[in-house]
Amino acid sequence: MSRRRHGDENDGGQEHKRRRTSEPIEIEDRLESLICRVGEKSTSSLESNLEGLAGVLEADLPNYKNKILRILCTVARLLPEKLTVYTTLVGLLNARNYNFGGEFVEAMIRQLKETLKNNLYNEAVYLVRFLSDLVNCHVIAAPSMVAMFENFISVTQEEDVPQVRSDWFVYVVLSCLPWVGKELYEKKDVEMDRLLSQIEGYLKRRVKTHVPMLQVWTAEKPHPQEEYLDCLWAQIQKLKKDRWQERHILRPYIAFDSVLCEALQHNLPPFTPPGHMPDAQYPMPCVVFRMFDYTDAPEGPVMPGSHSVERFVIEENLHCIIKTHWKERKTCAAQLLSYPGKNKIPLNYHIVEVIFGELFQLPAPPHLDVMYTTLLIELCKLQPGSLPQVLAQATEMLYMRLDTMNTTCIDRLINWFSHHLSNFQFRWSWDDWSDCLTMDLEKPKPKFVKEVLEKCMRLSYHQRIVDIVPPTFTALIPAEPTFIYKYSDESISSLPGYTVAVTVGNAIKNRASNEEILTILKEVPNPNQEDDDDEGESFNPLKIDVFLQTLLHLAAKSFSHSFSALGKFHEILKMLTDSDEGKLHILRVVYEVWRNHPQMTAVLVDKMIRTQIVDCAAVANWLFSQDMAHEFTRLFVWEILHSTIRKMDKHVQKIQKELEEAKDKLEKQQHKRRDSGDDEDMEKNSEDEEGQLEEQIERLQEKVESAQSEQKNLFLVIFQRFIMLLTEHLVRCETGSVDINTPWYKNCIERLQQIFLMHHVTIQQYMGTLENLLFTAELDHHILAVYQQFCALQL
């Protein structure tokens, strides 16, 4: 844990600078280092280290009490994987100094209130769990902990609050019970039974419409994909049945029982959960990812069952380690592999399952996708004799289950697997997957292999891919990424526009000006116009064809050449794409010439949006058009669409930020004027500046409204096109009495889900419009179900 992590939170910058040179700072740094490193590998036992550290901290309490309090509160929140180590330390300090124990409990409650106020719900879970474990260390009295839990569960009786709010408070209580359930039951069994029965009642009446949208697999076999609260409830029920005996949590406080049981305990101050606020952002529900069971790890220790509480504790701790160390892949891998109690469990299987669980988490993984790739590579390096085999087994399982896997998760699997292969010379036993060669190419398995090879080519080159896969896989190897120029051959000189294309090519090579090129382009006949039509400048697709094909052909050498060409002839391109048809046609031309190079298509479209040659709605219309129907299920199409939506988001956010800054500036200016008193010159200047700022704010306000309108229109275009395509398919199947569940339908309906999930924050702003215009009650229930699942996520 870096030193800055505490420093940033707790020390004002100036104070920190001032004290840097003085003696106490060295002692404070030493205290921080000692506290953060306790519980790591050491020649002494954990118990003796804790006892020694408690002695050191006790001696320093008179001078550094506030600093020690702050560090302990921070590690409770940020190092949850060492929870019991720190609760034991606090227990030992409380036994030696009762007042310090009381102050620590008060500081923790203050911090808990603060984290809830700031929507830091994951950190709040760790704080409550820490407090509950202090019951085991005789710091907090059991009855007051039960009272706090009762207050948490009372939230389930609130009316007109989102379900996710009640879910969170129930989850907090249930997730503490593996640590403290036994102690609370021994002291307050009647109250605990009442508490659990209230939870059971709540779980039975919960709405679970959202679950299908969050499941990695649609099939319940071989492992059910359970909703997180249902799974945790089953684990707690089993724990209760086993008389609260769990065998996996490290409990260093047991060694100090004789000391701790003599200590005086503190009562928690009454804690009322803060009321629901409209801007509260509660954690989304999730589905527990299951990939392995005890039959998959035949050698060595047995894997705990999916409903044993040990499985929850192990997974929770591994998630915590990743959360703490994800920015440092080497440290993260080493920490995962040195997990306490690793000899009692098949650790490699647990690690691989947890990493894939995070990578496939919907709507989005907790960290960057690429982090999981680098972490798995690091783990393979540290455990070359065992981890690669487990990873290969997992990959094989994922391939076997592709038919029922969520399309968004398949995308992430393609990106991970291709990146992983690129780090290991693209070695893989491709022949094991030869079953995909006899299937329809639209089915998930051949599609997956084709997309993986396409991504591998991006990370390598075409011939390398041809060399690494068996000759039998030829049908799945991507085409060579060459440029397709329709005016390349003299034999087709009769083609309309050929002679002008040659002239334009020579003009570009000879560095002709934009005016000269536009003059040449005037010679291009317009296929949309009759000979006697003198309308002048209507949309001319042939003109776009001739110019853009020739320009991109001359710049086809690299991305940089192509970007430079678009920049240099930006003015001409803007003139050619003045109309909506022009924007659509320019995208068609880019695809025509680069159809064998999806990556080039994607980056050129991206560049054209940035330089405003085309707009976001045009890109959406093009992707859903008949011209792209044969590519509709390809991954690159959806990468372009998501990138386009993100561009629109950034554009809106940028203008909103400018508007906020202008408003802040105006407010400061008004304060300044009020404070300046009677100085007339100053007041006149201030009034002038305020007038300018007010004009600027008005302009920005209009820009924000215009950008939001454009953004709303983009989503309306996308969802309208989805509805049209899906409705046509459903009607066609119904008329022909054919099963609707084709590979195309699965892909399309899951892409619709993907748009909702990946852009949920933005889409929420336009829910009213979507419901009134598109997702009405008359819509086919297959399509409407996706919208209802999405709405249920927010409830």
Summary of the structure (lengths in Angstrom):
residues: 795
radius of gyration: 31.6
end to end distance: 36.4
largest distance: 104.8
contacts: 2400
relative contact order: 0.05
helix: 71%
strand: 1%
